[in-house]
Amino acid sequence: MKKPFDPDKEILNYCEHICNAHIQVLRQNKDTKTWYWDYPKVAAICHDRGRNLKRASYSHHPVESEFHDVLKRELMKLGKIGKGCSKPGDRFVIGNCAEQHAANLYMKQYGENNLGNLYFTKAMRPRTKQERVYCDNCKDTFPNL
């Protein structure tokens, strides 16, 4: 059986991976005037309670049709995916958060249908490695935040 991973080390490793990927993209596009990828604002990892299964992602624009049905229903309670939230508080574009993308990948890969079974590493800004607080959208969506 696999040894459980350390969430704090795992998120730091993932942020380092994002930074290294960023450097590679810049190197590949240095002589062209094409658009190139920049650092995402936040990265997070979704995992199971035992810290054996995981999926990582970062904040980026959502596509409603790509979300797992259970997650999509919960996000739509906040408003339209890809638009701002109608509730007051610390709100961002619905479906944009790293936690939401990581949860979506996890739920699709591992067939998870219960949001209560999802756990997360701390949210982190990849470029600076600063911890970020979870937004109200994520707190309202995921019971374990």
N, C-alpha and C positions, 0 to 999 in steps of 0.2 A: 504494500500500500504506500501511496505517496505521502511524504512528510508535508504537513501544512506549511504554507508560505507565511512570511512575515509581511503584513500589509504595509507597514511603514517603509520597508526596504523595497517592496514591489512597486509602490508608486514612485519612489525616487528613481528606480531603474527605468520605469516607463517614461518618466520625464526626460531622463538622459537619452533614451532611444529617440524621443521626439526631437530633441535638440540636435542629435547626430543626423537624423533624417533631414532636418532643416538645412544643415550645412551641406549635405549632399545635393539637395535641390538647388541651393544657391550656386554651387560649383558647376552643376550641369547647365544652368541657365545664365551664366555670367556674360556670355557673348551674344545673347539674344535679347530682344525687347519683349519677350513673352511674359505673361503673368506668371508669378511663381508663388509657391506656398509660403505662408508666414506662420509664426508660432500661434497655436491656439491659445485662448485665454485660460482655459482650465482643462485638466486631465483628471480622470478618476478610474478606479477599477471596481467592478461589481463582482462579488464572490459569494460562495455558499457559506453557511454557518461554520463548517469545519475548515474553511480556508484551503480547500483542495481544488475546487473548480473556479475559474476566473475568466473574465473578459474585460479588456481595457478599451477606453475610448477617450475622446476629447470633445470639447464644445465646438459645434459647427451647425450650420443651417439645417433644419429638419425637413424631411420629405414625409408627409403624413402616411402615404401608402406603404412605407417601409417599416412602420412600427408593428410590433407584435400586438395582436388583437386585445389582449388584456391590458397592456400598457397604454395602448391607443385610447381605449375606453376611459381609463383613469385620467389621462392627460386632457381629454376632451371635456372633462368635467370642469376644467379650469378655463376653457375657451377653445378657440380654433388653433390647431397645431400650426406653427409658423407665424403666428400673430402674438401680440401682447396679451397679457392676462387681464381679465376684467375685475379680478379681486384686488383690493389694496394690499400694500406691503412691499416686501423686497421681491419683486417679480421681474422675470426676464421673458424673452420670447419662448413660448411653450414648445418644448421639444428640442431646444437648442443646447441644453446643458450636457456636460460630459457624463453625468450620472445617468441621465435618461438614455443616452446613446449606448453606454456600457451595459445598462440593464437590458436594453433591446437586444443587443448582440448575445448576451448571456441567455436570455429567455428563449431566443430562437435556436441557439446552438444546443442547449441542454433541455429543451422542452419544458421549461419552468412556466407554470401558470398562476403562481401565487406570489404577489408582490411582497408579502410578509416573509418570504424565504430569501429575499435579496439583502445583502449586506454590502457596505462600501468602504473603501479606503478613504482617508481624508482627501478632500479635493485640493489640487495643487496647481499653481501656475508653473508651467513647464520651464519657462525661461529663467525665472528667479527662484524657483523651488519654495515659494511662499505658500503656506496653507491658506485656503479660502474657505469661508463659511458657506454652508449649503443654503441655497436660496429657498424662499417660501414655496415655490412651485415643487421643488424636489421634496421638501419636508411634507407637503400635503399629499404627494404621490406615493412616497415610500415610507411605510410604517417604521422601519428600523433606523431612520435618520433622526 
